[in-house]
Amino acid sequence: MTVISIVVTFLAYYFNISFNVDLTLLSIAIIFPLVFTIRGSFKRREKALEHLSAFRSNLKTVQAFLMSKNGLTEQEKIESVDILIEINESVLQHLGKSEYSLKDLDTITDKVFQFTLDKDATMAKGSRDKVFRFMRDVHRSIENLHSIHSHRTPISLKAYCKIFVYVFPFMYAPTIIYAIGSESLSWVAYTIVILTEFILISLYNIQNHLEYPFDNIGTDDINLDNFRITR
């Protein structure tokens, strides 16, 4: 964007192109969609934090419940903890990847159901029902996280913002030259155009990083390690 801004401003001076355009409409056409998408991406990040917290706390509840059951042997308790850790690790790994399939993850989460069925002789029906209720909350958190992982802000709106950010210098540079006068110091026009474009592209990049908070690329991404059972 810096190169584009410099080239466009240079060409405007070289060919003596300047005109007076109301920049209010252009600003609304760019700033409003950018602010809207940034706000939406920030809400997605906050929702992801809520669902991750609920996901870990529900798994810890299931773990505490199973570990407190007197009918289970120590080996069976260790087995149940291993299953919950596997679910935890698999979900966090899934969020860090670009793959959207939940088939393998569903197989892993079903191990809790199979574990309770295998312990039919040692676990009362009420205890199994409690595990199923706790796991229902776990499944809800997983589905919510997967929805955030696989569904982004509208692509058409992002494309609209990106196009206008790149088109803006072609309208902005001649307008700035007209406003300050073609005989004025040219470095003023260059500075204004470059600074404005820097702000716009920075806002766009902020939105782009906030939109997917699990890839550990942006500085504001979620640290998934904080939501491990064994942290």
C-alpha positions as CSV (number, residue, x, y, z in Angstrom):
1,M,0.0,0.0,0.0
2,T,2.9,2.3,0.6
3,V,4.2,1.7,-2.9
4,I,0.8,2.2,-4.4
5,S,0.3,5.4,-2.5
6,I,3.7,6.8,-3.6
7,V,3.2,5.8,-7.2
8,V,-0.3,7.2,-7.4
9,T,0.7,10.5,-5.8
10,F,3.7,10.8,-8.2
11,L,1.5,10.2,-11.2
12,A,-1.0,12.7,-10.0
13,Y,1.8,15.3,-9.8
14,Y,3.4,14.2,-13.0
15,F,0.2,14.5,-15.1
16,N,-1.1,17.5,-13.1
17,I,-4.2,15.6,-12.0
18,S,-6.2,17.2,-9.2
19,F,-9.9,17.4,-8.5
20,N,-12.2,18.2,-5.6
21,V,-14.2,15.2,-4.4
22,D,-16.2,15.0,-1.2
23,L,-14.2,12.5,0.9
24,T,-17.0,12.0,3.4
25,L,-18.8,9.5,1.2
26,L,-15.6,7.7,0.5
27,S,-14.7,7.6,4.1
28,I,-18.1,6.2,5.0
29,A,-17.8,3.6,2.2
30,I,-14.5,2.3,3.8
31,I,-14.4,3.1,7.5
32,F,-17.9,2.0,8.4
33,P,-17.5,-1.5,6.8
34,L,-14.1,-1.9,8.4
35,V,-15.3,-0.9,11.8
36,F,-18.3,-3.3,11.4
37,T,-16.1,-6.3,10.5
38,I,-13.6,-5.5,13.3
39,R,-16.4,-5.4,15.8
40,G,-17.8,-8.7,14.5
41,S,-14.4,-10.3,14.6
42,F,-13.8,-9.1,18.2
43,K,-17.1,-10.6,19.3
44,R,-16.2,-13.9,17.7
45,R,-12.9,-13.9,19.7
46,E,-14.7,-13.1,22.9
47,K,-17.3,-15.9,22.2
48,A,-14.5,-18.3,21.5
49,L,-12.9,-17.5,24.9
50,E,-16.3,-18.2,26.6
51,H,-16.8,-21.5,24.9
52,L,-13.2,-22.6,25.5
53,S,-13.6,-21.8,29.2
54,A,-16.9,-23.7,29.3
55,F,-15.3,-26.6,27.4
56,R,-12.5,-27.0,29.9
57,S,-14.6,-26.5,33.0
58,N,-17.1,-29.1,31.8
59,L,-14.4,-31.6,31.2
60,K,-12.9,-31.0,34.6
61,T,-16.4,-31.5,36.1
62,V,-16.7,-34.9,34.4
63,Q,-13.2,-35.8,35.5
64,A,-13.9,-34.9,39.1
65,F,-17.2,-36.8,39.1
66,L,-15.6,-40.0,37.7
67,M,-12.6,-39.8,40.0
68,S,-15.0,-39.5,43.0
69,K,-17.0,-42.7,42.1
70,N,-16.2,-45.5,44.6
71,G,-17.5,-48.1,42.2
72,L,-14.6,-47.5,39.7
73,T,-11.2,-49.1,40.2
74,E,-8.0,-47.0,40.1
75,Q,-7.3,-48.4,36.6
76,E,-10.7,-47.4,35.4
77,K,-10.4,-43.9,36.8
78,I,-7.1,-43.5,35.0
79,E,-8.7,-44.8,31.8
80,S,-11.5,-42.2,32.1
81,V,-9.0,-39.4,32.7
82,D,-7.0,-40.5,29.6
83,I,-10.2,-40.3,27.5
84,L,-11.0,-36.8,28.7
85,I,-7.4,-35.6,28.0
86,E,-7.6,-37.1,24.5
87,I,-10.8,-35.2,23.9
88,N,-9.3,-32.0,25.2
89,E,-6.1,-32.4,23.1
90,S,-8.1,-33.3,20.0
91,V,-10.4,-30.3,20.2
92,L,-7.5,-27.9,20.6
93,Q,-5.5,-29.5,17.8
94,H,-8.7,-29.3,15.6
95,L,-9.0,-25.6,16.3
96,G,-5.4,-24.9,15.3
97,K,-5.8,-26.6,11.9
98,S,-7.6,-25.4,8.8
99,E,-9.5,-28.7,8.4
100,Y,-13.2,-28.5,9.2
101,S,-14.2,-32.2,9.5
102,L,-15.4,-33.3,12.9
103,K,-15.6,-37.0,12.0
104,D,-12.5,-38.1,13.9
105,L,-13.4,-35.8,16.8
106,D,-16.8,-37.3,17.1
107,T,-15.3,-40.8,17.3
108,I,-13.1,-39.6,20.2
109,T,-15.9,-38.0,22.1
110,D,-18.0,-41.1,21.8
111,K,-15.4,-42.9,23.9
112,V,-17.0,-41.4,27.1
113,F,-20.4,-42.9,26.1
114,Q,-18.8,-46.3,25.4
115,F,-16.9,-46.1,28.7
116,T,-20.0,-45.6,30.7
117,L,-21.8,-48.4,28.9
118,D,-18.9,-50.8,29.6
119,K,-19.1,-49.9,33.3
120,D,-22.8,-50.8,33.5
121,A,-22.2,-53.2,36.3
122,T,-20.3,-50.8,38.5
123,M,-22.0,-47.5,37.7
124,A,-25.6,-46.8,38.7
125,K,-28.1,-45.4,36.2
126,G,-28.2,-42.1,38.0
127,S,-24.4,-41.7,37.7
128,R,-24.4,-42.5,34.0
129,D,-27.2,-39.9,33.5
130,K,-25.1,-37.3,35.3
131,V,-22.1,-38.1,33.0
132,F,-24.3,-37.7,30.0
133,R,-25.6,-34.3,31.2
134,F,-22.1,-33.1,31.7
135,M,-21.0,-34.4,28.3
136,R,-24.0,-32.6,26.7
137,D,-22.4,-29.4,27.8
138,V,-19.0,-30.5,26.5
139,H,-20.6,-31.3,23.1
140,R,-22.3,-28.0,23.0
141,S,-19.0,-26.2,23.6
142,I,-17.3,-28.2,20.9
143,E,-20.0,-27.4,18.4
144,N,-19.9,-23.7,19.2
145,L,-16.1,-23.7,18.9
146,H,-16.4,-25.5,15.6
147,S,-18.9,-23.0,14.3
148,I,-16.5,-20.2,15.1
149,H,-13.7,-22.2,13.5
150,S,-15.4,-22.9,10.2
151,H,-17.6,-19.9,9.7
152,R,-16.0,-16.5,9.2
153,T,-17.3,-13.0,8.7
154,P,-19.1,-12.5,5.3
155,I,-16.5,-12.9,2.5
156,S,-18.3,-10.4,0.3
157,L,-18.0,-7.7,2.9
158,K,-14.3,-8.4,3.4
159,A,-13.7,-8.3,-0.4
160,Y,-15.6,-5.0,-0.6
161,C,-13.4,-3.5,2.1
162,K,-10.2,-4.7,0.5
163,I,-11.2,-3.4,-3.0
164,F,-12.0,0.1,-1.6
165,V,-8.8,0.2,0.4
166,Y,-6.8,-0.4,-2.8
167,V,-8.9,2.0,-4.9
168,F,-8.9,4.8,-2.3
169,P,-5.5,6.3,-3.2
170,F,-6.6,6.9,-6.8
171,M,-9.3,9.2,-5.5
172,Y,-7.5,10.5,-2.4
173,A,-4.2,11.7,-3.9
174,P,-5.6,14.1,-6.5
175,T,-8.0,15.4,-3.9
176,I,-5.2,16.1,-1.4
177,I,-3.2,17.8,-4.1
178,Y,-6.2,20.0,-5.0
179,A,-6.7,20.9,-1.3
180,I,-3.2,21.9,-0.5
181,G,-2.4,23.3,-4.0
182,S,-0.2,21.8,-6.6
183,E,2.5,24.4,-6.0
184,S,2.8,23.5,-2.3
185,L,5.4,21.2,-0.9
186,S,4.9,17.8,-2.5
187,W,6.1,15.9,0.6
188,V,3.0,17.0,2.5
189,A,0.7,15.3,0.0
190,Y,2.9,12.2,0.0
191,T,2.9,12.0,3.8
192,I,-0.9,12.4,4.1
193,V,-1.7,9.8,1.4
194,I,0.8,7.3,2.8
195,L,-0.3,7.8,6.4
196,T,-4.0,7.4,5.5
197,E,-3.4,4.3,3.5
198,F,-1.3,2.9,6.4
199,I,-4.1,3.4,8.8
200,L,-6.7,1.8,6.5
201,I,-4.6,-1.3,5.7
202,S,-3.7,-1.7,9.3
203,L,-7.3,-1.7,10.3
204,Y,-8.0,-4.3,7.6
205,N,-5.1,-6.5,8.8
206,I,-6.3,-6.2,12.4
207,Q,-9.7,-7.5,11.3
208,N,-8.1,-10.3,9.3
209,H,-6.1,-11.5,12.3
210,L,-9.0,-11.2,14.8
211,E,-11.3,-13.2,12.5
212,Y,-9.5,-16.5,13.1
213,P,-8.2,-16.4,16.7
214,F,-6.8,-19.9,16.8
215,D,-3.9,-20.0,14.4
216,N,-1.3,-18.1,16.7
217,I,-0.4,-15.7,13.8
218,G,-1.8,-12.5,15.2
219,T,-0.7,-10.9,18.4
220,D,-4.2,-11.1,19.8
221,D,-4.8,-14.8,19.1
222,I,-6.0,-17.1,21.8
223,N,-3.4,-19.2,23.6
224,L,-5.0,-22.6,23.4
225,D,-2.4,-24.1,25.8
226,N,-4.2,-22.2,28.6
227,F,-7.3,-24.4,28.1
228,R,-5.6,-27.8,28.4
229,I,-6.7,-30.0,31.3
230,T,-3.1,-30.7,32.2
231,R,-2.0,-27.1,32.1
